[in-house]
């Protein structure tokens, strides 16, 4: 499992980045979600790596 936290605001970001964050369940700053470590999730994290913090649990 991966713990993903939104640490930078999505204001002013491209719509594509916003959709990826919403798809992961990150809607507010400092919100943390737990997602399974899989290739699709890794791809989403790579696209918005500058906005999120990832911890392995």
N, CA, C and O of each residue as an XYZ file, in Angstrom:
228
protein
N       0.842     -1.193      0.000
C       0.000      0.000      0.000
C       0.882      1.250      0.000
O       1.965      1.270      0.586
N       0.389      2.285     -0.671
C       1.077      3.571     -0.715
C       0.193      4.621     -0.059
O      -1.012      4.665     -0.305
N       0.791      5.467      0.773
C       0.067      6.602      1.348
C       0.453      7.829      0.534
O       1.628      8.192      0.472
N      -0.522      8.463     -0.084
C      -0.276      9.611     -0.954
C      -0.951     10.828     -0.341
O      -2.143     10.793     -0.034
N      -0.187     11.908     -0.163
C      -0.685     13.139      0.448
C      -0.527     14.284     -0.539
O       0.531     14.447     -1.148
N      -1.577     15.072     -0.696
C      -1.517     16.266     -1.543
C      -0.848     17.378     -0.744
O      -1.402     17.840      0.253
N       0.342     17.814     -1.170
C       1.102     18.806     -0.412
C       1.190     20.159     -1.123
O       1.579     21.150     -0.505
N       0.835     20.217     -2.409
C       0.822     21.490     -3.137
C      -0.561     21.665     -3.744
O      -1.196     20.693     -4.154
N      -1.019     22.896     -3.800
C      -2.355     23.203     -4.287
C      -2.501     22.879     -5.772
O      -1.532     22.944     -6.529
N      -3.719     22.532     -6.178
C      -3.967     22.288     -7.596
C      -4.503     23.539     -8.303
O      -4.867     23.472     -9.476
N      -4.554     24.667     -7.609
C      -4.973     25.925     -8.227
C      -3.940     26.322     -9.281
O      -2.739     26.339     -9.011
N      -4.411     26.634    -10.459
C      -3.534     27.054    -11.542
C      -2.857     25.916    -12.277
O      -2.035     26.155    -13.162
N      -3.183     24.688    -11.930
C      -2.593     23.523    -12.598
C      -3.453     23.137    -13.796
O      -4.639     23.466    -13.840
N      -2.869     22.448    -14.762
C      -3.656     22.011    -15.928
C      -4.797     21.081    -15.515
O      -4.706     20.368    -14.515
N      -5.849     21.104    -16.290
C      -7.023     20.277    -16.005
C      -6.655     18.790    -15.955
O      -7.246     18.031    -15.187
N      -5.696     18.381    -16.757
C      -5.257     16.985    -16.768
C      -4.722     16.573    -15.386
O      -5.015     15.478    -14.905
N      -3.940     17.454    -14.756
C      -3.405     17.161    -13.421
C      -4.535     17.099    -12.397
O      -4.547     16.232    -11.524
N      -5.480     18.024    -12.512
C      -6.616     18.039    -11.575
C      -7.424     16.748    -11.662
O      -7.843     16.198    -10.644
N      -7.640     16.268    -12.889
C      -8.408     15.030    -13.078
C      -7.674     13.835    -12.473
O      -8.298     12.950    -11.887
N      -6.352     13.813    -12.616
C      -5.569     12.718    -12.038
C      -5.684     12.734    -10.519
O      -5.876     11.690     -9.896
N      -5.565     13.925     -9.921
C      -5.664     14.033     -8.461
C      -7.048     13.624     -7.976
O      -7.165     12.915     -6.976
N      -8.103     14.061     -8.670
C      -9.462     13.670     -8.278
C      -9.650     12.171     -8.430
O     -10.327     11.541     -7.618
N      -9.056     11.601     -9.462
C      -9.143     10.154     -9.689
C      -8.497      9.355     -8.568
O      -8.913      8.234     -8.274
N      -7.485      9.934     -7.949
C      -6.823      9.270     -6.824
C      -7.541      9.554     -5.510
O      -7.199      8.963     -4.486
N      -8.527     10.445     -5.519
C      -9.279     10.757     -4.305
C      -8.710     11.923     -3.527
O      -9.081     12.134     -2.372
N      -7.815     12.686     -4.138
C      -7.210     13.841     -3.470
C      -7.949     15.102     -3.896
O      -7.780     15.585     -5.015
N      -8.769     15.629     -2.994
C      -9.572     16.801     -3.327
C      -9.154     18.040     -2.553
O      -9.423     19.159     -2.990
N      -8.504     17.860     -1.416
C      -8.117     18.998     -0.573
C      -6.647     18.888     -0.188
O      -6.073     17.799     -0.178
N      -6.053     20.025      0.125
C      -4.667     20.075      0.555
C      -4.494     19.264      1.842
O      -5.358     19.294      2.718
N      -3.400     18.556      1.949
C      -3.044     17.723      3.110
C      -3.956     16.511      3.307
O      -3.912     15.873      4.359
N      -4.763     16.196      2.331
C      -5.570     14.976      2.402
C      -4.690     13.792      2.022
O      -3.898     13.879      1.083
N      -4.827     12.695      2.745
C      -4.041     11.483      2.495
C      -4.967     10.344      2.113
O      -6.014     10.140      2.728
N      -4.567      9.605      1.088
C      -5.314      8.418      0.675
C      -4.348      7.239      0.622
O      -3.146      7.407      0.418
N      -4.899      6.052      0.807
C      -4.109      4.826      0.686
C      -4.546      4.116     -0.582
O      -5.720      3.787     -0.752
N      -3.584      3.883     -1.474
C      -3.872      3.175     -2.711
C      -2.907      2.006     -2.855
O      -1.785      2.035     -2.350
N      -3.373      0.978     -3.556
C      -2.546     -0.193     -3.784
C      -1.399      0.156     -4.732
O      -1.575      0.929     -5.673
N      -0.242     -0.410     -4.478
C       0.934     -0.165     -5.314
C       0.801     -0.981     -6.600
O       1.085     -2.179     -6.618
N       0.360     -0.310     -7.690
C       0.175     -0.983     -8.971
C       0.696     -0.067    -10.082
O       0.850      1.135     -9.868
N       0.967     -0.620    -11.258
C       1.481      0.208    -12.359
C       0.598      1.411    -12.714
O       1.138      2.495    -12.938
N      -0.745      1.271    -12.778
C      -1.557      2.460    -13.083
C      -1.428      3.561    -12.030
O      -1.368      4.742    -12.370
N      -1.385      3.179    -10.763
C      -1.249      4.157     -9.689
C       0.131      4.811     -9.764
O       0.252      6.020     -9.565
N       1.159      4.035    -10.044
C       2.509      4.584    -10.189
C       2.561      5.604    -11.324
O       3.218      6.638    -11.203
N       1.868      5.314    -12.426
C       1.824      6.249    -13.549
C       1.150      7.553    -13.167
O       1.605      8.629    -13.556
N       0.062      7.463    -12.402
C      -0.638      8.667    -11.946
C       0.267      9.498    -11.035
O       0.302     10.725    -11.131
N       0.996      8.813    -10.151
C       1.907      9.514     -9.239
C       3.010     10.211    -10.021
O       3.383     11.337     -9.694
N       3.536      9.555    -11.050
C       4.600     10.163    -11.855
C       4.129     11.441    -12.534
O       4.907     12.385    -12.672
N       2.867     11.490    -12.962
C       2.343     12.671    -13.650
C       2.218     13.873    -12.716
O       2.381     15.014    -13.150
N       1.932     13.627    -11.441
C       1.722     14.738    -10.497
C       2.698     14.661     -9.327
O       2.362     15.065     -8.214
N       3.895     14.151     -9.568
C       4.868     13.941     -8.487
C       5.265     15.250     -7.803
O       5.666     15.238     -6.640
N       5.160     16.375     -8.510
C       5.533     17.666     -7.947
C       4.463     18.211     -6.991
O       4.686     19.220     -6.323
N       3.304     17.548     -6.927
C       2.204     18.010     -6.076
C       1.943     17.097     -4.875
O       1.260     17.492     -3.930
N       2.485     15.884     -4.913
C       2.167     14.897     -3.883
C       3.422     14.395     -3.170
O       4.545     14.538     -3.653
N       3.183     13.804     -2.004
C       4.238     13.136     -1.233
C       3.794     11.694     -1.064
O       2.642     11.433     -0.719
N       4.704     10.754     -1.304
C       4.349      9.337     -1.273
C       5.173      8.644     -0.206
O       6.385      8.837     -0.107
N       4.482      7.820      0.603
C       5.133      6.980      1.611
C       4.695      5.544      1.403
O       3.534      5.280      1.089
N       5.618      4.625      1.576
C       5.304      3.208      1.422
C       4.961      2.632      2.786
O       5.706      2.822      3.748
N       3.849      1.938      2.874
C       3.444      1.281      4.117
C       3.196     -0.185      3.912
O       2.846     -0.890      4.859
